[in-house]
Amino acid sequence: MVASMSHELRTPLNSIIILLNLAKQALAIPKTFHEKFILPALHSSEYLLCLINDILDYNLLEYKKEPRMTWVPTSIQTIIEKVIFIMKQKILMRDV
């Protein structure tokens, strides 16, 4: 059940991520709106998609199937910047 539900969540979530990426590139949207709304929504959506994928991978392990592994090159600096960004958003949400 969890796996089928996770698959059903991934499709609309991918659409949301695509739309947020398009909004991020839109020049007509003010920079403050980008920073306050679009970027936090994009980061949260990407994080949620990672969680859903982790649930699907865990489900594969339960059924003794081989999980799929993908190697994505990244930098420690990028990861730290994302963590700092998420933490800043959490702090800002406390002030609201």
C-alpha positions, 0 to 999 in steps of 0.5 A: 500500500505504501509503495502504491501511494508513494507512486501516486504522490510522485507524479503530482510532486514532479509537476509541482517541481517543474512548475516551480523551476519555471517560476524560478526562471521567470524574470517578471517575478520579483526577486523577493518573491523568489526568495520568500516563496518559490525557492523554499517551495522548490527545496521542500518539494525536492526534499519530499520527493527524496523522502518518497523515493527513500520509502520506495527503496525501503519497500524494495528491500522488504521484498528482498529486491535489489534497490536501484542506485544512482550516483550523482556528482555533487559538492559539499558546498552545495549540500551545506548551502541547501541545509543553511537555506532550509534552516533559515526558512525554518527560523523565518517560519518561527517569526511568523 
